[in-house]
């Protein structure tokens, strides 16, 4: 059975990576667009501030206007601003030369000036300073301004978002890989047990016939009967070998009569049902002439798994397993109905998962393998059509043509 991820898995990873890159790029672009709009608004506020100072410099009535400008222009500003003269000198005496900046009071005026000068360089690297003119010609000052806390947060937000998304994806990938490895481990263990189980019955039978043959060497008729049974078991071993050789390869699908394939499988089980201690009848109903493209060896394995599953579900001494064969224009269909205890509705999605089993000694491979054979090899479908206290019905849909 092929376990490694093929081209399909790689394509899914590439698609997921591409989607992640598109989302990340879109987030960065959209946030950058918002930041640029906010920066433009802050620039307009600074320009208004500069115009206000120019107006004050050109008018004699300053008291009322100064109050208006302070309340409506300067006070609402929430981003750092430094007002300098043409030589980039800052007025530190009454703190009118800067706003939304905190100076260390333990520092000397020279150190504070150095701090502000460094801030001016940082601000100018982000936003060009706005000049203040007297009579629209003489430059008598500059306004240096930085970005508000909101802009800084928005600028960093997409990278934080990408980081958290990457962490989430990484955790998800690790979890998914662990689950995948666990499922693959269950498949390998299940396949090993299934192999032992499949081979065990005919081998045990051959060993039994060998002992009987030793005791019956003087009875030719009995030897012939034993020889026929040995041939049956050898044919069974050959069929098992064929099944396992087809798992992991692309089996050749050929047209086969669905009714006859089911009949062969039910006859095999009818000879062994008395050993279970249950009086379970196997019935086939519906259209006897329905044909489908299939690998008979593998499809019989599916039917065997469904019968075994149904026998385990029938807890009473008496019950029935019914196969109903029908067809549509394009598909051949089989309903497999048992009179067992049904499936817990909460577990309907789990029954096809590798490793899932309600039996204490089960290895949870039968239905998982059946799903793989039907859907991967035959490009069909298998699902639970109905389940309840009256039993469970599985539905299989196969294509009539390749």
PADO-852077 format. One line per 8 residues: number of its first residue (from 0); their letters; for each residue x, y, z of C-alpha. Coordinates in Angstrom, 3 decimals, padded with zeros to 6 digits. Layout:
<pts>
NUM = A = X/Y/Z ~ ... .
</pts>
This chain:
<pts>
0 = XXXXXXXX = 000.000/000.000/000.000 ~ 001.400/003.358/-001.041 ~ 001.906/005.601/001.976 ~ 004.016/008.506/000.804 ~ 002.364/011.719/-000.297 ~ 002.130/011.867/-004.085 ~ 001.822/014.762/-006.531 ~ -001.685/015.490/-005.259 .
8 = XXXXXXXX = -000.384/016.130/-001.742 ~ 002.387/018.392/-003.058 ~ -000.111/020.330/-005.163 ~ -002.326/020.886/-002.122 ~ 000.667/022.225/-000.165 ~ 001.577/024.578/-003.029 ~ -002.016/025.820/-003.284 ~ -002.226/026.387/000.484 .
16 = XXXXXXXX = 001.102/028.252/000.434 ~ -000.088/030.405/-002.478 ~ -003.338/031.227/-000.663 ~ -001.375/032.122/002.486 ~ 000.911/034.433/000.480 ~ -002.071/036.115/-001.193 ~ -003.778/036.681/002.174 ~ -000.548/037.998/003.725 .
24 = XXXXXXXX = 000.130/040.317/000.775 ~ -003.463/041.546/000.810 ~ -003.292/042.249/004.548 ~ -000.020/044.193/004.218 ~ -001.301/046.159/001.199 ~ -004.638/047.045/002.813 ~ -003.029/048.099/006.099 ~ -000.422/050.148/004.222 .
32 = XXXXXXXX = -003.217/051.913/002.340 ~ -004.939/052.838/005.636 ~ -001.617/054.040/007.105 ~ -001.001/056.262/004.075 ~ -004.468/057.800/004.409 ~ -003.902/058.499/008.110 ~ -000.476/059.974/007.352 ~ -002.076/062.271/004.777 .
40 = XXXXXXXX = -004.606/063.465/007.343 ~ -001.839/064.118/009.885 ~ 000.084/066.051/007.234 ~ -002.991/068.202/006.621 ~ -003.218/068.909/010.359 ~ 000.454/069.947/010.466 ~ -000.030/072.158/007.406 ~ -003.015/073.758/009.114 .
48 = XXXXXXXX = -000.844/074.300/012.185 ~ 001.836/075.935/010.016 ~ -000.746/078.159/008.316 ~ -002.046/079.166/011.741 ~ 001.442/080.190/012.861 ~ 001.927/082.120/009.625 ~ -001.362/083.876/010.215 ~ -000.329/084.810/013.756 .
56 = XXXXXXXX = 002.966/086.157/012.475 ~ 001.152/088.395/009.992 ~ -001.543/089.820/012.286 ~ -001.497/092.110/015.303 ~ -004.621/090.694/017.014 ~ -003.084/087.576/018.536 ~ -004.762/086.934/021.897 ~ -008.125/085.652/020.656 .
64 = XXXXXXXX = -006.663/083.967/017.615 ~ -003.984/082.245/019.672 ~ -006.610/080.764/021.994 ~ -008.650/079.552/019.018 ~ -005.618/077.986/017.363 ~ -004.498/076.286/020.569 ~ -007.951/074.809/021.320 ~ -008.860/073.751/017.781 .
72 = XXXXXXXX = -005.548/073.017/016.082 ~ -002.747/072.326/018.555 ~ -004.609/070.599/021.404 ~ -006.209/067.791/019.315 ~ -002.806/066.793/017.886 ~ -001.910/063.315/019.222 ~ 001.353/062.728/017.368 ~ 004.851/064.083/018.204 .
80 = XXXXXXXX = 005.656/067.567/016.888 ~ 008.822/069.684/017.185 ~ 008.810/073.364/016.234 ~ 012.227/074.769/015.279 ~ 013.714/077.882/013.772 ~ 015.544/077.891/010.459 ~ 018.648/076.476/012.194 ~ 016.659/073.546/013.680 .
88 = XXXXXXXX = 016.958/075.059/017.181 ~ 014.179/074.209/019.651 ~ 012.708/076.529/022.279 ~ 013.016/074.559/025.538 ~ 012.080/077.353/027.961 ~ 008.287/077.098/027.967 ~ 007.896/073.731/026.193 ~ 006.233/075.494/023.249 .
96 = XXXXXXXX = 008.794/074.029/020.874 ~ 007.557/070.441/021.122 ~ 004.411/068.432/021.817 ~ 003.630/064.784/022.678 ~ 007.260/064.142/023.596 ~ 008.580/063.445/027.091 ~ 011.985/064.879/028.022 ~ 014.049/063.442/030.839 .
104 = XXXXXXXX = 014.110/066.214/033.470 ~ 017.339/064.821/034.933 ~ 019.178/065.572/031.687 ~ 020.989/068.858/031.037 ~ 019.592/071.300/028.433 ~ 022.372/070.268/026.062 ~ 021.447/066.583/026.422 ~ 017.779/067.412/025.924 .
112 = XXXXXXXX = 018.634/069.335/022.770 ~ 020.624/066.367/021.504 ~ 017.636/064.113/022.211 ~ 015.295/066.440/020.299 ~ 017.756/066.789/017.428 ~ 017.889/062.997/017.136 ~ 014.083/062.895/017.130 ~ 014.017/065.565/014.411 .
120 = XXXXXXXX = 016.251/063.384/012.232 ~ 013.974/060.375/012.826 ~ 010.849/062.416/012.035 ~ 012.333/063.945/008.884 ~ 013.220/060.460/007.659 ~ 009.521/059.577/007.879 ~ 007.820/062.869/006.997 ~ 009.390/065.929/005.318 .
128 = XXXXXXXX = 009.175/068.999/007.620 ~ 006.571/071.689/006.920 ~ 008.078/075.187/006.584 ~ 006.524/078.306/008.177 ~ 006.769/081.488/006.120 ~ 006.344/085.161/006.901 ~ 004.524/087.098/004.179 ~ 004.699/083.950/002.027 .
136 = XXXXXXXX = 008.383/084.546/001.345 ~ 010.590/084.567/004.442 ~ 011.068/081.189/006.192 ~ 011.183/081.688/009.941 ~ 010.555/078.147/011.205 ~ 009.857/074.474/010.536 ~ 007.430/071.914/011.932 ~ 008.863/068.416/012.252 .
144 = XXXXXXXX = 006.336/065.666/012.980 ~ 006.286/061.927/013.458 ~ 003.603/059.278/013.224 ~ 000.918/058.775/015.838 ~ 000.760/055.649/018.004 ~ -002.194/054.438/015.928 ~ -000.169/054.555/012.706 ~ 002.782/052.768/014.346 .
152 = XXXXXXXX = 000.448/050.061/015.638 ~ -001.227/049.691/012.247 ~ 002.168/049.514/010.554 ~ 003.190/046.583/012.791 ~ -000.245/044.932/012.863 ~ -000.020/042.914/009.600 ~ 003.349/041.447/010.595 ~ 001.957/040.405/013.979 .
160 = XXXXXXXX = -001.054/038.955/012.205 ~ 001.176/037.035/009.792 ~ 003.313/035.817/012.715 ~ 000.277/034.511/014.623 ~ -001.130/032.974/011.437 ~ 002.220/031.294/010.741 ~ 002.318/029.942/014.297 ~ -001.245/028.677/013.931 .
168 = XXXXXXXX = -000.434/027.050/010.574 ~ 002.733/025.502/012.042 ~ 000.839/024.067/015.018 ~ -001.883/022.837/012.651 ~ 000.693/021.270/010.333 ~ 002.465/019.515/013.212 ~ -000.880/018.254/014.547 ~ -001.973/017.136/011.079 .
176 = XXXXXXXX = 001.358/015.374/010.496 ~ 001.045/013.606/013.848 ~ -002.496/012.463/013.040 ~ -001.376/011.382/009.566 ~ 001.562/009.406/010.956 ~ -000.728/007.834/013.536 ~ -003.209/006.840/010.833 ~ -000.427/005.421/008.674 .
184 = XXXXXXXX = 000.867/003.478/011.661 ~ -002.648/002.119/012.235 ~ -002.844/001.153/008.564 ~ 000.479/-000.720/008.682 ~ -000.467/-002.509/011.898 ~ -003.922/-003.228/010.514 ~ -002.519/-004.524/007.240 ~ -000.154/-006.821/009.111 .
192 = XXXXXXXX = -003.027/-008.174/011.220 ~ -005.318/-008.391/008.206 ~ -002.646/-010.350/006.335 ~ -002.250/-012.741/009.254 ~ -006.031/-013.062/009.549 ~ -006.552/-013.625/005.815 ~ -003.795/-016.226/005.626 ~ -004.597/-017.795/008.977 .
200 = XXXXXXXX = -007.926/-019.386/008.013 ~ -006.821/-021.307/004.892 ~ -003.459/-022.227/006.444 ~ -005.167/-023.621/009.561 ~ -007.565/-025.467/007.304 ~ -004.690/-026.950/005.281 ~ -002.990/-028.086/008.469 ~ -006.239/-029.775/009.527 .
208 = XXXXXXXX = -006.688/-031.484/006.160 ~ -003.079/-032.655/006.341 ~ -003.746/-034.426/009.643 ~ -006.989/-035.954/008.349 ~ -005.174/-037.087/005.202 ~ -002.672/-039.023/007.318 ~ -005.535/-040.874/008.977 ~ -007.405/-041.521/005.722 .
216 = XXXXXXXX = -004.647/-042.825/003.456 ~ -006.456/-046.175/003.113 ~ -009.779/-044.551/002.062 ~ -009.482/-043.351/-001.580 ~ -012.911/-041.665/-001.662 ~ -012.173/-039.627/001.425 ~ -008.734/-038.713/000.074 ~ -010.405/-037.309/-003.051 .
224 = XXXXXXXX = -012.803/-035.250/-000.915 ~ -009.908/-033.948/001.174 ~ -007.956/-033.170/-002.005 ~ -010.876/-031.060/-003.264 ~ -011.010/-029.126/000.011 ~ -007.231/-028.605/-000.117 ~ -007.617/-027.212/-003.633 ~ -010.318/-024.849/-002.347 .
232 = XXXXXXXX = -008.018/-023.569/000.382 ~ -005.144/-023.201/-002.084 ~ -007.455/-021.227/-004.368 ~ -008.346/-019.075/-001.375 ~ -004.639/-018.462/-000.665 ~ -004.095/-017.547/-004.300 ~ -007.006/-015.096/-004.139 ~ -005.546/-013.489/-000.996 .
240 = XXXXXXXX = -002.187/-013.144/-002.754 ~ -003.916/-011.514/-005.730 ~ -005.698/-009.061/-003.429 ~ -002.580/-007.893/-001.659 ~ -000.665/-007.621/-004.931 ~ -003.339/-005.268/-006.282 ~ -003.266/-002.950/-003.238 ~ -000.920/-000.093/-004.067 .
248 = XXXXXXXX = -001.069/-000.701/-007.823 ~ -003.599/000.213/-010.497 ~ -005.733/-002.913/-010.883 ~ -007.255/-003.676/-014.256 ~ -011.004/-003.081/-014.175 ~ -013.148/-005.366/-016.269 ~ -016.868/-005.761/-016.734 ~ -018.354/-008.281/-014.315 .
256 = XXXXXXXX = -021.836/-009.325/-013.278 ~ -022.448/-007.743/-009.883 ~ -025.033/-010.323/-008.839 ~ -022.630/-013.210/-009.537 ~ -019.761/-011.569/-007.605 ~ -022.038/-011.101/-004.576 ~ -023.299/-014.674/-004.926 ~ -019.746/-016.101/-004.861 .
264 = XXXXXXXX = -018.972/-014.149/-001.696 ~ -022.177/-015.128/000.119 ~ -021.680/-018.818/-000.721 ~ -018.187/-018.683/000.786 ~ -019.638/-017.272/004.024 ~ -022.650/-019.608/004.106 ~ -020.290/-022.581/004.498 ~ -018.681/-020.892/007.524 .
272 = XXXXXXXX = -021.702/-019.269/009.222 ~ -022.447/-022.310/011.448 ~ -019.053/-021.737/013.128 ~ -020.249/-018.312/014.363 ~ -023.095/-019.828/016.410 ~ -025.583/-017.429/014.792 ~ -028.511/-018.195/012.507 ~ -027.909/-015.429/009.986 .
280 = XXXXXXXX = -029.347/-015.631/006.486 ~ -027.613/-014.051/003.486 ~ -030.023/-012.847/000.791 ~ -029.529/-011.317/-002.651 ~ -032.377/-009.371/-004.218 ~ -032.870/-007.079/-007.179 ~ -031.622/-007.077/-010.748 ~ -029.561/-010.167/-011.667 .
288 = XXXXXXXX = -028.189/-008.669/-014.879 ~ -026.428/-005.556/-013.582 ~ -022.789/-005.302/-014.677 ~ -020.082/-002.879/-013.583 ~ -016.403/-002.195/-014.237 ~ -014.474/-003.721/-011.343 ~ -011.622/-005.792/-010.024 ~ -013.573/-008.848/-008.772 .
296 = XXXXXXXX = -010.810/-009.906/-006.360 ~ -010.748/-006.521/-004.633 ~ -014.503/-005.985/-004.704 ~ -015.107/-009.375/-003.081 ~ -012.835/-008.138/-000.285 ~ -015.157/-005.150/000.188 ~ -018.188/-007.442/000.372 ~ -016.433/-009.722/002.870 .
304 = XXXXXXXX = -015.606/-006.766/005.109 ~ -019.223/-005.568/005.026 ~ -020.493/-009.053/005.858 ~ -018.025/-009.392/008.765 ~ -019.036/-005.945/009.994 ~ -022.725/-006.902/009.794 ~ -022.151/-010.214/011.616 ~ -020.446/-008.342/014.464 .
312 = XXXXXXXX = -023.372/-005.892/014.623 ~ -025.984/-008.675/014.845 ~ -025.932/-009.453/018.561 ~ -028.974/-011.752/018.587 ~ -028.801/-015.403/017.545 ~ -030.945/-014.743/014.492 ~ -030.626/-012.070/011.828 ~ -030.236/-011.332/008.152 .
320 = XXXXXXXX = -027.907/-009.586/005.722 ~ -029.554/-008.524/002.473 ~ -027.896/-007.354/-000.746 ~ -030.175/-005.376/-003.064 ~ -028.792/-004.823/-006.578 ~ -030.099/-002.024/-008.803 ~ -028.893/000.308/-011.540 ~ -029.313/003.792/-012.948 .
328 = XXXXXXXX = -028.374/005.082/-016.385 ~ -024.668/005.445/-015.466 ~ -024.175/003.512/-012.218 ~ -024.586/000.121/-010.622 ~ -025.792/000.259/-007.013 ~ -025.792/-002.141/-004.067 ~ -027.605/-001.670/-000.759 ~ -026.195/-003.885/002.014 .
336 = XXXXXXXX = -028.712/-004.043/004.870 ~ -028.252/-005.876/008.162 ~ -030.506/-006.334/011.193 ~ -027.817/-005.398/013.695 ~ -027.721/-002.835/016.494 ~ -026.918/000.101/014.219 ~ -024.162/002.708/014.409 ~ -023.942/005.519/016.928 .
344 = XXXXXXXX = -024.885/008.662/014.898 ~ -021.950/010.497/016.481 ~ -019.573/007.876/015.059 ~ -020.875/007.749/011.481 ~ -017.992/009.895/010.219 ~ -015.380/007.848/012.100 ~ -016.218/004.349/010.879 ~ -014.158/004.721/007.682 .
352 = XXXXXXXX = -011.167/006.184/009.529 ~ -008.106/003.880/009.766 ~ -007.730/002.475/013.264 ~ -011.328/003.110/014.358 ~ -013.050/000.050/015.798 ~ -015.773/-000.611/018.371 ~ -014.434/-004.129/018.929 ~ -011.964/-004.639/021.734 .
360 = XXXXXXXX = -009.697/-006.759/019.538 ~ -010.520/-005.053/016.259 ~ -007.878/-003.210/014.293 ~ -010.196/-000.852/012.455 ~ -009.051/-001.520/008.898 ~ -011.958/-003.326/007.217 ~ -014.206/-000.363/006.401 ~ -011.244/001.951/005.797 .
368 = XXXXXXXX = -009.809/-000.526/003.300 ~ -013.242/-000.985/001.716 ~ -013.578/002.764/001.211 ~ -010.133/002.914/-000.371 ~ -010.936/000.041/-002.745 ~ -014.320/001.470/-003.793 ~ -013.392/005.157/-004.060 ~ -009.702/005.145/-005.011 .
376 = XXXXXXXX = -009.498/002.061/-007.218 ~ -013.045/001.896/-008.624 ~ -013.809/005.658/-008.530 ~ -017.114/004.844/-006.858 ~ -018.755/005.736/-003.565 ~ -019.503/003.939/-000.309 ~ -021.394/005.484/002.584 ~ -023.887/004.794/005.364 .
384 = XXXXXXXX = -027.342/005.223/003.835 ~ -029.280/004.480/007.024 ~ -028.591/003.413/010.589 ~ -030.844/002.881/013.572 ~ -032.036/000.275/016.092 ~ -033.420/-001.781/013.169 ~ -029.992/-002.078/011.555 ~ -027.606/-000.393/009.153 .
392 = XXXXXXXX = -027.650/000.001/005.382 ~ -024.452/000.670/003.451 ~ -024.721/001.894/-000.120 ~ -022.114/001.221/-002.806 ~ -022.188/003.015/-006.156 ~ -019.996/001.781/-009.015 ~ -019.598/003.060/-012.548 ~ -020.940/000.927/-015.344 .
400 = XX = -018.245/002.166/-017.724 ~ -014.610/003.172/-017.187 .
</pts>
